[in-house]
Amino acid sequence: MRHGNNVRKFGRPTNQRSALLKSLARSLVIKGKIKTTEARAKEIRPLVEKMITRGKVASVANRRMLISALGDASTATKLIKTAENYTERNGGYLRITKMGPRKGDGAAMAVIEFV
């Protein structure tokens, strides 16, 4: 039984899974909107929302955390600039819109974007 086991593993080892989520989060920050599977979108949403909350207060510690989480200083700077748009908003920075199934394998697809 999987009681209290809420982490999606995507059939990957821990290091590959964290690299996948980091890459998806980085792409979302750079492009502003990405199309991915519904499960992946639901998994990166809390990660990116926490990063935006951190980016609203652009201290040195928060900037370093964002650089380590996103892997790039320019991406972290872009996230901080994006977070300036949400100073009056308390959470709910991302929107997940469900799409139809993928043609190849029928996986549920979704678009995740900034509100």
C-alpha positions in Angstrom: 0.0 0.0 0.0 1.1 3.5 -0.8 -0.4 5.4 2.1 1.3 8.8 2.7 3.7 8.2 -0.3 3.0 11.3 -2.4 6.2 11.6 -4.5 6.0 10.8 -8.2 9.1 8.9 -9.1 8.6 8.8 -13.0 10.4 5.5 -13.1 13.8 7.1 -12.6 16.6 7.1 -9.9 16.8 10.0 -7.6 19.5 11.9 -9.4 17.8 11.6 -12.8 14.5 12.6 -11.3 15.9 15.7 -9.6 17.7 16.6 -12.9 14.4 16.3 -14.8 12.6 18.5 -12.3 15.4 21.1 -12.3 15.4 21.1 -16.1 11.6 21.5 -16.3 11.6 24.3 -13.7 14.5 26.1 -15.6 12.6 25.8 -18.9 9.4 27.2 -17.3 11.3 30.2 -15.9 13.0 30.9 -19.2 10.0 30.4 -21.6 7.2 31.4 -19.2 5.0 28.5 -20.5 5.8 24.8 -21.3 3.8 21.8 -22.5 4.5 18.6 -20.6 2.7 15.7 -19.1 0.1 16.4 -16.4 2.0 14.5 -13.7 5.2 16.4 -14.4 3.4 19.7 -14.4 1.8 18.9 -11.0 5.2 17.9 -9.6 7.1 21.1 -10.6 4.3 23.5 -9.6 5.1 23.6 -5.9 8.8 23.8 -6.6 8.5 26.8 -8.8 6.0 28.5 -6.6 8.3 28.3 -3.6 11.1 29.7 -5.8 8.9 32.7 -6.8 8.0 33.3 -3.1 11.8 33.3 -2.4 12.4 35.6 -5.4 10.0 38.2 -4.1 12.6 39.1 -1.4 15.8 39.4 -3.4 18.3 39.0 -0.6 21.7 37.5 -1.2 20.7 34.2 0.5 17.6 33.9 -1.6 19.5 34.7 -4.8 22.1 32.0 -3.9 19.3 29.4 -3.3 17.7 30.2 -6.6 21.1 29.9 -8.4 21.7 26.5 -6.9 18.1 25.4 -7.6 18.1 26.6 -11.2 21.7 26.1 -12.0 22.3 29.5 -13.6 22.6 33.1 -12.4 20.8 34.6 -15.4 17.9 32.3 -15.0 17.7 33.2 -11.3 17.8 36.9 -12.2 14.9 36.3 -14.6 12.9 34.5 -11.9 13.5 37.5 -9.5 12.3 39.9 -12.2 9.2 37.7 -12.8 8.6 37.5 -9.0 8.3 41.4 -8.9 5.0 41.0 -10.8 3.5 39.0 -7.9 4.4 41.2 -4.9 0.7 41.7 -4.0 -0.2 38.0 -4.6 0.1 35.4 -1.9 0.6 32.2 -3.9 -1.1 30.8 -6.9 1.5 32.0 -9.4 1.2 29.2 -11.9 -1.7 27.8 -13.9 -2.0 24.2 -15.2 -4.4 23.8 -18.1 -5.2 20.2 -19.1 -5.0 19.2 -22.8 -5.9 16.1 -24.7 -3.9 12.9 -24.6 -0.6 12.7 -26.5 -0.9 11.1 -29.9 2.0 8.6 -29.5 1.3 7.0 -26.1 -1.9 8.6 -24.9 -0.3 10.3 -21.9 -2.3 13.1 -20.3 -0.8 16.4 -21.4 -1.0 19.8 -19.8 0.3 23.4 -20.2 1.9 25.1 -17.2 2.3 28.8 -17.3 2.6 31.9 -15.1 -0.7 33.6 -14.3 
